Amino acid sequence: MPISRRELLALSLAAAAAPAVAQEGYPNRPVRFISPFPPGQAGDTHARIAAEALAQRWPHRPIVENRPGGAGAIGMEAVARSPADGYTLSYTSIGPMNVLPVMVPTVPYDPARDFRAIALLSVSPVLLVVNPAMPVRSIQEFVDYTRANAIDYASGGPGTVQHMAGELLRHRLGLKMNHVAYRGSGPAVTDTIAGVVPAMVDSLSSAIPHVQAGRLRALAVTGGHGVPMLPGVPSIGDTVAPGYDVNGWTGLFAPAGTPAPILRKINADLWAGLGDGEFRQRLAGTGTIVPPPWSVAEAQDYIDRQIRFWREVIQVAGLKIDG
């Protein structure tokens, strides 16, 4: 039997209304956060704090699923290929989003094409530390020493912000630094403390306890200015390399095509859940700097600028992901 014009119109209206109905009831089942990090890394910790904050506002607590591997590419690809319905999200960082796609153009996703920012929960510099036996006590002494003497320095992995910060410093100042990539900050810190490598660029959350205990010496942070949790430790940009300003970040992303109302709802619920209390304090307690509650548009603008910045830096400096 042929469909009448009235029936066809009713079907069309129902189809058009379906996404709106779905958005109004969002989320009506558990949301997955795919983390491209192994358990225990800063990004994974932030993902779990975000999930707990959203659980204060949602009927179901988000499930954090770790999918490390390929310097983050495995977890990122899984989200890029997921339905754009708000139920599979990525809690990721600068490495898989800004760095890896430039250094390894064959990764199976494009950050600008395949993802949309929801919220950034952490924007922080990283920290240059040395074994206390290394004969330097300031960032200027470190620069002088590594211009004259070749050294190894460690990071938590290839393509991380720690790796990029070290390589950009090497390139800007002509330092004799050889990158040694580890599988995570934990083993890299262990070897730096043991003197297997004399220096490391590490996250604030990983390095600060060892600095406070005297096992590592902090020389400088990589942002444009110092940070409150390390009084007396200068920034590289304020001392030996004016204009040098490298920050890592972590945040929540959705597959491209996810309806804008869902992105805005997640953003609003996340910041409301974080509030000014326990969850925000726990984030800050990891050694990170929690930014203002940026909107979806503000978060996306920051990421777009980061994509352009790192593409230019990596190409001009000829940075490599291996080593």
C-alpha positions in Angstrom: 0.0 0.0 0.0 1.5 3.4 -1.0 2.3 5.8 1.9 0.2 8.9 2.0 1.7 12.4 2.1 0.3 12.8 5.6 2.0 9.5 6.8 5.2 10.5 5.1 5.2 13.9 6.8 4.6 12.2 10.2 7.4 9.8 9.6 9.7 12.7 8.7 8.8 14.6 11.8 9.3 11.6 14.0 12.8 11.0 12.5 13.7 14.6 13.0 12.5 14.6 16.6 14.4 11.4 17.5 17.8 12.9 18.1 16.3 15.7 20.1 14.4 13.2 22.3 17.7 11.2 22.7 19.5 14.4 23.7 16.9 15.3 26.3 17.2 12.0 28.0 21.0 11.9 27.8 22.6 9.9 29.4 20.2 7.0 29.8 22.9 4.4 30.0 26.6 4.3 31.2 29.1 6.4 29.2 32.5 5.0 28.5 35.7 7.1 28.8 38.4 5.4 26.8 41.8 6.3 28.3 44.8 5.8 26.0 47.0 5.6 29.1 48.0 2.8 31.4 46.4 2.8 34.9 48.1 5.2 37.3 49.4 7.8 34.8 48.2 11.4 35.4 45.8 11.3 32.5 44.2 8.1 33.7 43.9 9.6 37.2 42.2 12.7 35.8 39.8 10.6 33.8 38.7 8.8 37.0 38.2 12.0 38.9 36.1 13.4 36.0 34.0 10.2 36.0 33.4 10.5 39.7 32.4 14.2 39.3 29.9 13.3 36.6 28.5 10.5 38.7 27.2 13.2 41.1 25.0 14.5 38.3 24.2 11.4 36.1 22.2 8.2 36.9 25.2 6.1 35.9 28.8 6.5 36.7 31.0 6.7 33.6 33.2 3.7 33.0 36.9 4.4 32.5 38.4 1.8 30.1 42.2 1.8 29.6 43.4 1.1 26.1 47.1 2.0 26.0 49.4 1.2 23.2 50.8 2.8 20.1 51.7 5.9 22.0 48.0 6.5 22.5 46.9 5.7 18.9 45.0 2.5 19.9 42.6 4.2 22.3 42.2 7.3 20.1 41.2 5.2 17.1 38.7 3.3 19.1 36.9 6.6 20.0 37.2 8.0 16.5 35.4 5.0 15.1 32.6 5.0 17.7 29.1 6.3 17.1 28.9 10.0 17.6 26.1 9.7 20.3 28.0 10.8 23.4 28.3 7.3 24.9 31.9 6.7 24.0 34.4 9.5 24.8 38.1 10.0 25.0 39.9 11.3 28.0 43.2 12.1 26.4 46.2 14.5 26.4 48.6 16.5 24.3 50.6 13.5 23.1 47.9 11.5 21.3 46.0 14.6 20.2 48.6 17.2 19.2 51.9 15.5 18.8 51.6 11.9 17.6 49.5 12.7 14.4 52.2 15.1 13.2 55.2 12.9 14.0 53.5 9.7 12.7 51.2 10.8 9.9 50.0 7.2 9.4 48.1 7.1 12.7 44.5 6.1 11.9 42.8 9.3 13.0 43.0 13.0 12.4 42.6 15.2 15.5 41.0 18.1 13.7 38.6 15.9 11.6 37.7 13.1 14.0 37.3 14.8 17.5 35.5 17.6 19.2 36.6 19.1 22.6 34.2 18.9 25.5 36.3 20.2 28.4 39.9 20.7 29.5 40.5 19.8 33.2 44.3 20.3 33.3 46.7 22.8 31.6 50.1 22.5 33.3 53.8 22.8 32.5 56.2 19.9 33.1 59.3 19.9 35.1 63.1 19.5 34.3 64.7 17.5 37.2 68.1 16.0 37.7 69.7 13.5 39.9 71.3 15.4 42.8 74.7 14.0 41.9 74.6 15.9 38.6 76.9 18.9 39.1 74.3 21.6 38.3 72.1 23.6 40.7 70.2 25.9 38.4 68.8 25.9 34.9 71.6 28.2 33.7 74.2 25.8 35.0 72.3 22.9 33.3 72.4 24.8 30.0 76.1 25.5 30.3 76.9 21.9 31.3 74.9 20.3 28.4 76.4 22.7 25.9 79.8 21.2 26.8 78.9 17.7 27.8 76.5 15.2 26.1 73.9 13.6 28.5 70.9 11.3 28.3 67.6 12.6 29.6 64.5 10.5 30.3 60.8 11.0 29.6 57.7 8.9 30.2 57.4 8.0 26.5 57.9 9.0 22.9 55.6 11.9 21.8 54.7 12.9 25.3 54.7 16.6 26.3 57.8 15.7 28.5 59.6 14.4 25.4 58.5 17.4 23.3 59.6 19.9 26.0 63.0 18.4 26.2 63.5 18.3 22.5 62.3 21.8 22.0 64.8 23.0 24.7 67.6 21.0 23.0 66.8 22.6 19.7 66.3 26.2 21.0 69.6 26.2 23.0 71.8 23.8 21.1 72.1 21.4 24.0 73.8 18.0 23.8 70.8 16.0 25.0 69.9 12.5 23.9 66.3 11.4 24.6 65.7 8.0 26.3 62.0 7.0 26.1 60.5 4.9 28.9 57.2 3.1 29.1 55.7 5.6 31.6 57.0 8.0 34.2 57.4 5.4 36.9 60.4 3.5 35.4 61.9 6.7 34.1 61.8 8.3 37.6 63.3 5.2 39.1 66.2 5.3 36.7 66.8 9.0 37.2 66.8 8.6 41.0 69.2 5.7 40.6 71.5 7.7 38.3 71.0 5.5 35.3 70.1 8.7 33.5 71.1 12.0 35.0 68.1 14.1 34.0 64.4 13.8 33.2 61.5 15.9 32.1 58.5 14.8 34.1 55.0 15.7 35.0 54.5 17.8 38.1 52.4 15.1 39.8 55.0 12.5 39.3 58.1 14.5 40.1 57.1 16.8 43.0 57.0 14.1 45.7 60.6 13.1 44.8 61.7 16.7 44.7 60.2 17.3 48.2 62.0 14.1 49.5 65.3 15.2 48.1 65.6 12.3 45.6 65.5 14.7 42.6 66.5 18.3 42.1 64.0 20.6 40.3 65.7 23.1 38.0 62.8 24.7 36.0 59.2 24.4 34.8 58.5 24.5 31.1 55.6 27.0 31.2 56.0 30.8 30.7 56.0 31.3 34.5 56.6 29.4 37.7 53.9 27.5 39.5 52.6 27.9 43.1 53.5 24.4 44.2 57.2 24.9 43.5 58.1 28.2 45.0 61.6 29.3 44.0 61.7 27.1 40.9 61.9 29.4 37.9 60.4 28.8 34.4 62.6 28.2 31.3 60.8 31.1 29.6 61.7 33.5 32.4 65.3 32.5 32.4 67.3 30.8 29.7 64.9 30.8 26.7 62.5 33.8 26.5 59.3 32.9 24.8 59.6 29.2 25.6 56.2 28.1 27.0 55.3 24.4 26.9 52.2 23.1 28.7 50.6 19.7 28.8 46.9 19.3 29.1 44.3 16.6 29.7 40.7 16.7 28.7 37.5 15.0 27.5 36.7 14.6 23.8 33.9 13.2 21.7 33.8 11.8 18.2 33.2 14.4 15.5 29.5 14.7 14.7 28.3 14.3 18.3 25.4 16.7 18.7 26.4 20.1 20.1 23.7 20.0 22.9 25.2 16.8 24.2 28.7 18.3 24.2 27.4 21.3 26.1 25.5 19.2 28.6 28.6 17.1 29.4 30.7 20.3 29.8 28.1 21.9 32.1 27.6 18.7 34.2 31.3 18.1 34.5 32.1 21.6 35.8 29.1 21.5 38.1 30.2 18.1 39.4 33.7 19.4 40.0 32.5 22.5 41.8 34.9 24.2 44.2 35.3 21.3 46.6 36.7 17.7 46.8 37.0 16.9 43.1 38.7 20.1 42.2 41.1 19.7 45.1 41.9 16.2 44.1 42.7 17.3 40.6 45.0 20.1 42.0 46.5 17.5 44.4 47.9 15.6 41.4 50.2 18.5 40.8 48.2 19.9 38.0 46.8 23.4 37.4 43.0 23.4 36.9 42.0 26.0 34.3 38.8 28.1 34.5 35.6 26.3 33.5 36.0 26.9 29.8 33.1 26.3 27.5 33.0 23.8 24.7 33.9 26.6 22.2 36.8 27.9 24.4 38.2 24.4 24.8 38.0 23.7 21.1 39.7 27.0 20.3 42.6 26.1 22.7 43.0 22.7 21.0 42.9 24.1 17.5 45.7 26.5 18.5 47.7 23.7 20.1 47.4 21.6 16.9 48.8 24.5 14.8 51.5 25.3 17.3 52.9 21.7 17.6 52.7 21.1 13.9 54.9 24.1 13.3 57.3 23.3 16.1 57.7 19.6 15.2 58.3 20.4 11.5 60.6 23.4 12.0 62.7 21.6 14.7 62.7 18.3 12.9 61.7 16.5 16.1 61.5 12.7 16.0 59.4 10.3 18.0 62.0 7.7 18.4 64.9 8.0 20.7 
